[in-house]
Amino acid sequence: MDTALLFWNNIISTCGVLKIIISDRDPKFTSEFWTNLYDILGTRHAFSTAYHPQTDGLAESIIQTMEDIPRRFCAYGIEYKDQEGYTHDWVTHLPEVQLA
């Protein structure tokens, strides 16, 4: 249930319903619960293949990029202006990272 709430609160509520999800065959993504949820949402679930490790490499590359973006915002002093002033707090840059 925790994974479902995280998925709903952080993905569906900010990005909308996904057309496709590509994952490995981890039981976290293949359980009956997730299969039913994908059906309800109309999301297609595709699996990376064990014989095509480039798919996992691409996913890892995207994850690394998403981890690097907030660091770069802070490291280069890119400031986020809010109603109270300027801040270097990386959390304030998460909306920009989500749009990347």
VEXDREN-2710 file (C-alpha; in Angstrom, 1 decimal):
% VEXDREN-2710
k/r/px/py/pz
1/MET/0.0/0.0/0.0
2/ASP/2.9/2.4/0.7
3/THR/4.1/2.0/-2.9
4/ALA/0.7/2.7/-4.2
5/LEU/0.3/5.9/-2.2
6/LEU/3.7/7.1/-3.3
7/PHE/2.8/6.3/-6.9
8/TRP/-0.5/8.1/-6.6
9/ASN/0.8/11.2/-4.7
10/ASN/4.0/11.7/-6.6
11/ILE/3.3/10.5/-10.1
12/ILE/-0.4/10.5/-10.9
13/SER/-1.2/13.6/-9.0
14/THR/1.6/15.6/-10.6
15/CYS/2.0/14.1/-14.0
16/GLY/-1.4/12.6/-14.7
17/VAL/-2.2/9.0/-15.7
18/LEU/0.7/7.4/-17.6
19/LYS/0.2/5.8/-21.0
20/ILE/2.9/3.3/-20.5
21/ILE/5.2/2.1/-17.7
22/ILE/8.4/0.2/-18.5
23/SER/9.9/-1.9/-15.7
24/ASP/11.8/-5.0/-15.0
25/ARG/10.0/-8.0/-13.8
26/ASP/10.3/-7.1/-10.1
27/PRO/7.4/-8.4/-8.1
28/LYS/6.7/-4.9/-6.9
29/PHE/5.4/-4.1/-10.4
30/THR/4.0/-7.5/-11.4
31/SER/1.7/-8.2/-8.4
32/GLU/-2.1/-8.6/-8.9
33/PHE/-2.6/-5.2/-7.3
34/TRP/-0.4/-3.4/-9.8
35/THR/-1.9/-5.3/-12.7
36/ASN/-5.4/-4.3/-11.7
37/LEU/-4.3/-0.7/-11.2
38/TYR/-2.8/-0.5/-14.6
39/ASP/-6.0/-1.9/-16.1
40/ILE/-8.2/0.6/-14.2
41/LEU/-6.0/3.5/-15.3
42/GLY/-5.6/2.3/-18.8
43/THR/-1.9/2.2/-18.5
44/ARG/0.1/-0.3/-20.6
45/HIS/2.8/-2.1/-18.7
46/ALA/5.8/-3.2/-20.7
47/PHE/8.8/-5.1/-19.4
48/SER/12.4/-4.7/-20.2
49/THR/13.9/-8.0/-21.3
50/ALA/16.7/-9.8/-19.6
51/TYR/18.4/-10.1/-23.0
52/HIS/18.4/-6.4/-23.6
53/PRO/20.3/-4.8/-20.8
54/GLN/20.5/-1.4/-22.6
55/THR/16.9/-0.8/-21.4
56/ASP/18.1/-0.9/-17.8
57/GLY/21.1/1.2/-18.7
58/LEU/18.8/3.9/-20.2
59/ALA/16.7/3.9/-17.1
60/GLU/19.7/4.2/-14.9
61/SER/21.0/7.1/-17.0
62/ILE/17.7/8.9/-16.6
63/ILE/17.7/8.3/-12.9
64/GLN/21.3/9.7/-12.6
65/THR/20.3/12.8/-14.5
66/MET/17.3/13.4/-12.3
67/GLU/19.6/13.1/-9.2
68/ASP/22.1/15.5/-10.7
69/ILE/19.7/18.3/-11.6
70/PRO/19.0/19.5/-8.0
71/ARG/22.7/19.3/-7.2
72/ARG/23.5/21.5/-10.2
73/PHE/20.8/24.1/-9.3
74/CYS/22.4/24.4/-5.8
75/ALA/26.1/24.1/-6.8
76/TYR/25.9/26.8/-9.5
77/GLY/24.0/29.1/-7.2
78/ILE/20.8/29.2/-9.4
79/GLU/18.4/30.8/-7.1
80/TYR/14.7/30.2/-6.9
81/LYS/12.7/33.3/-6.0
82/ASP/9.8/32.7/-3.8
83/GLN/7.4/35.2/-2.1
84/GLU/9.8/35.6/0.9
85/GLY/13.1/36.1/-1.0
86/TYR/15.8/33.9/-2.5
87/THR/16.9/30.5/-1.4
88/HIS/19.4/27.8/-2.4
89/ASP/17.3/25.0/-0.8
90/TRP/17.3/22.1/-3.4
91/VAL/13.8/21.1/-2.4
92/THR/12.4/24.3/-3.9
93/HIS/13.8/23.1/-7.3
94/LEU/11.8/19.8/-7.3
95/PRO/9.0/21.2/-9.6
96/GLU/11.6/22.1/-12.2
97/VAL/13.1/18.6/-11.9
98/GLN/9.7/17.0/-12.4
99/LEU/9.3/18.9/-15.6
100/ALA/12.6/17.7/-17.0
END
